Amino acid sequence: MQISDSSSRILAGLLEARTGQQLTMSRRWRIETALSALLRERGIATLDELITILVMGKEPSLSQKVVEALLNNETYFFRDRAPFDVLQRHALAELAQRRAKSKRLRIWSAGCSTGQEVYSLSMLFAEEPEKWRGWTIDILGTDVSTGCVDRARTGSYSQFEVQRGLGINQMIRWFEETADGWRAVELLRKPVRFQVHNLLEPAPHPGDFDIVLCRNVLLYLSPEKKTLAFERIAGAMAEDGWLMLGAGETVIGQSSKLGSDINARGLYRLKGDGSRVEKRGGPDRRAAAGA
């Protein structure tokens, strides 16, 4: 299936206008694969025919389906496990002390896709019941994709999905087998909620989140939009909160409000949070090594 340069540019423009994500030339090979199922479903013969329908505006709902199909929704439980271990040893350990009086934690997973990251976080708390007994844990997952958010809310996954990142004991303990696959148990679902949200829009609950995870989302944004996204994230964080990014992401050169946590490689803090945040004017080598 062939696509003209003009059609690929239109699709890339549509994706960026709706989500802020860029479909660079090196990623445009994904277009045919990503849209093939949608074309079959709608009985559309070619990608150029799809573009004609979009441009003529005959099917308003079709453009959103195209955008959602073009998004990269790759995710799995405890993706790149090491960052979750760092989060548990540093951020959660310290927050357990700092929030001991209120016994409340708020966590935001931005760009949560189909929810595996959110349920992974819920598992961290469920696996230490004595430590978190009596606490109110609120884990919010957001994504620009309506389809992903709808799936995340069900807490249901295929055999293949539930085995990615989970050992057999975790799978059996925290998921129940159903006719459609495996569903997260009530204990995991209780503290989580999901909503559609674009990271470039004002953050939900400004200044309220103790931890924000935004992993492998910013990779697809332009430098200007990355800076805006970091503004949104910084505005959502509690003054002593943490940010976790993906392995290939960093705040260096992108944010004046965030710096690396000098004691927890791969985590970031607001720069006003005392000596824990790297404040050197030059490149942050520690953060760069861990990004």
C-alpha positions in Angstrom: 0.0 0.0 0.0 1.5 3.3 -1.1 1.0 6.8 0.3 2.0 10.0 -1.4 4.2 12.6 0.3 1.4 15.1 0.5 -0.9 12.5 2.2 1.7 11.6 4.7 2.3 15.3 5.5 -1.5 15.7 6.1 -1.6 12.8 8.5 1.5 14.0 10.3 -0.1 17.5 10.6 -3.4 16.0 11.9 -1.5 14.0 14.6 0.5 17.0 15.7 -2.5 19.3 15.8 -4.6 16.9 17.9 -1.9 15.6 20.3 1.3 17.7 19.9 3.2 14.6 18.8 5.3 14.7 15.7 5.4 12.0 13.1 8.9 12.6 11.7 10.1 11.3 8.4 11.9 8.5 10.2 8.6 7.3 11.8 6.3 7.7 8.8 6.9 4.1 7.9 4.4 3.3 10.7 1.5 4.9 8.8 0.6 2.0 6.6 0.8 -0.6 9.4 -1.0 1.6 11.9 -3.9 2.4 9.6 -4.4 -0.9 7.8 -7.0 -2.2 10.2 -9.0 1.0 10.1 -9.0 1.0 6.3 -10.3 -2.6 6.3 -12.9 -1.8 8.8 -14.2 1.2 6.8 -13.8 -0.5 3.4 -11.4 2.2 2.2 -9.1 1.0 -0.5 -6.0 3.3 -0.2 -4.5 5.8 2.2 -4.9 8.5 -0.4 -8.6 7.7 -0.5 -8.7 8.0 3.3 -7.1 11.5 3.0 -9.7 12.5 0.5 -12.5 11.6 3.0 -10.7 13.4 5.8 -10.2 16.6 3.8 -13.8 16.6 2.6 -15.0 16.2 6.1 -17.6 13.5 5.3 -16.9 11.5 8.5 -16.0 13.8 11.4 -15.4 10.9 13.8 -12.9 9.3 11.3 -10.2 11.9 12.0 -10.1 11.0 15.7 -9.9 7.3 14.9 -7.0 8.0 12.5 -5.2 10.0 15.3 -5.6 7.2 17.8 -4.4 4.6 15.4 -1.2 6.7 14.7 -0.3 7.0 18.4 2.4 4.8 19.8 0.7 3.0 22.7 3.5 0.6 23.6 3.4 -0.2 27.3 3.7 -3.1 29.7 3.7 -3.8 33.4 6.7 -2.5 35.3 8.3 -1.3 32.1 12.1 -1.1 32.5 11.7 -2.4 36.1 14.7 -0.5 37.6 13.0 2.9 37.7 10.2 1.5 39.8 12.7 0.1 42.2 14.3 3.6 42.5 10.8 5.2 42.9 10.1 2.7 45.7 13.4 3.1 47.5 13.6 6.9 47.3 10.3 8.7 46.6 7.9 6.4 48.3 10.1 5.8 51.3 10.5 9.5 51.8 6.9 10.3 51.2 5.8 7.7 53.7 7.6 9.9 56.3 6.6 13.3 54.9 3.0 12.4 54.5 2.7 10.4 57.7 0.3 12.9 59.3 -2.2 13.2 56.3 -1.7 9.7 55.1 -2.6 10.7 51.6 -0.7 10.3 48.3 -1.6 11.6 44.9 0.1 10.1 41.8 -0.3 11.1 38.2 0.6 8.8 35.3 0.6 11.1 32.2 0.4 9.2 28.9 -0.7 6.0 30.6 -1.8 4.3 27.4 -3.9 1.2 28.3 -3.1 1.4 32.0 -0.4 -1.1 32.8 1.8 1.6 34.4 -1.1 2.7 36.7 -1.8 -0.9 37.8 1.9 -1.4 38.3 1.9 1.5 40.7 -1.1 0.2 42.5 0.7 -3.1 42.9 3.6 -1.4 44.7 1.2 -0.3 47.5 -0.8 -3.5 47.5 2.3 -5.6 48.1 3.1 -3.7 51.3 -0.3 -3.6 53.0 1.1 -3.0 56.5 3.2 0.0 55.5 0.2 1.7 53.7 -2.6 0.6 55.9 -4.9 3.6 56.6 -3.5 5.6 53.7 -5.6 7.2 50.9 -3.8 6.5 47.7 -5.1 8.2 44.6 -3.5 7.2 41.2 -4.7 9.1 38.2 -3.9 7.8 34.7 -4.4 10.1 31.7 -4.0 9.7 28.0 -4.9 11.6 24.9 -6.4 8.5 23.4 -10.1 7.9 24.3 -9.7 4.2 23.3 -6.8 3.6 25.6 -8.5 5.3 28.5 -11.6 3.2 28.0 -9.5 0.0 28.0 -7.6 1.1 31.0 -10.7 1.6 33.0 -11.7 -2.1 32.5 -8.5 -3.3 34.0 -8.7 -6.3 31.6 -5.8 -7.6 29.6 -5.0 -10.5 27.3 -2.8 -13.4 28.3 0.0 -11.9 26.4 -0.4 -8.5 27.9 -0.7 -9.7 31.5 2.5 -11.7 31.2 4.6 -8.8 29.9 6.5 -7.6 33.0 4.8 -9.8 35.6 6.0 -13.0 37.1 3.6 -15.9 37.4 3.0 -15.3 41.1 2.2 -11.7 40.6 -0.2 -12.5 37.7 -2.1 -15.1 39.7 -2.2 -12.9 42.8 -3.3 -9.7 41.3 -5.4 -10.8 38.3 -8.5 -12.9 37.9 -9.0 -15.0 34.8 -12.1 -14.1 32.9 -13.8 -15.2 29.7 -12.0 -12.3 27.9 -8.6 -12.7 29.5 -7.3 -11.4 32.9 -8.8 -8.6 35.0 -7.1 -6.7 37.8 -8.5 -7.6 41.2 -10.6 -5.1 43.1 -7.8 -4.2 45.4 -5.7 -2.9 42.5 -8.6 -1.1 40.8 -9.9 0.7 43.9 -7.2 3.4 44.1 -7.0 4.1 40.4 -9.0 6.3 38.0 -8.6 7.4 34.4 -9.5 10.3 32.2 -8.7 11.7 28.8 -6.2 14.5 28.9 -3.7 16.1 26.6 -0.4 16.8 28.3 -0.1 20.2 26.7 -3.3 21.3 28.3 -3.5 22.7 31.9 -2.7 19.8 34.3 -5.4 18.2 36.5 -5.2 19.2 40.1 -2.4 21.8 39.9 0.2 21.6 42.7 -1.3 18.5 44.1 0.7 15.5 42.9 3.4 13.9 45.0 4.7 11.9 42.1 4.2 12.4 38.3 5.2 9.8 35.8 5.6 10.9 32.2 7.5 8.1 30.5 8.3 7.8 26.8 5.7 10.5 25.9 7.9 13.6 25.4 10.1 11.8 22.8 7.6 12.6 20.1 7.2 16.3 20.9 9.0 19.3 19.3 11.4 21.1 21.6 8.9 24.0 22.1 6.1 21.6 23.0 8.4 19.7 25.4 9.1 22.9 27.2 5.3 23.5 27.5 4.8 20.0 28.7 7.4 20.4 31.4 5.6 23.7 32.4 2.4 21.8 32.8 4.1 19.0 34.8 5.9 21.3 37.1 2.7 23.2 37.8 1.0 19.9 38.8 3.7 18.8 41.3 3.7 19.3 45.0 6.6 21.5 46.1 8.4 18.4 47.4 7.2 16.0 44.7 9.0 13.8 42.2 8.9 13.4 38.4 9.9 10.1 36.6 10.7 10.3 32.9 11.5 7.5 30.4 15.0 6.2 29.9 15.7 8.4 26.9 14.3 11.6 28.3 15.7 14.4 30.4 14.8 17.9 31.6 18.2 19.3 30.5 17.7 22.2 28.2 14.0 21.8 28.4 12.9 23.2 31.7 14.0 25.9 34.1 11.8 24.6 36.9 13.0 21.0 37.2 16.3 19.4 38.0 17.6 15.9 38.6 17.4 14.5 42.1 21.1 14.1 43.1 20.3 11.1 45.3 18.0 9.2 43.0 19.2 8.8 39.4 16.3 9.1 36.9 14.0 11.1 39.2 13.5 14.9 39.0 12.4 17.5 41.5 11.3 21.1 41.4 14.4 23.3 41.7 13.1 25.0 44.9 13.3 21.8 46.8 16.5 22.4 48.8 19.8 20.7 48.2 18.3 17.5 46.7 18.1 19.1 43.2 21.1 19.6 41.0 21.5 23.4 40.4 24.7 23.7 38.4 24.5 26.0 35.4 26.2 23.6 33.0 25.0 20.2 31.7 23.9 17.8 34.4 26.2 14.9 33.8 24.6 12.7 36.5 21.1 13.2 34.9 22.4 12.8 31.4 24.0 9.4 32.4 20.8 8.2 33.7 18.5 9.5 31.0 
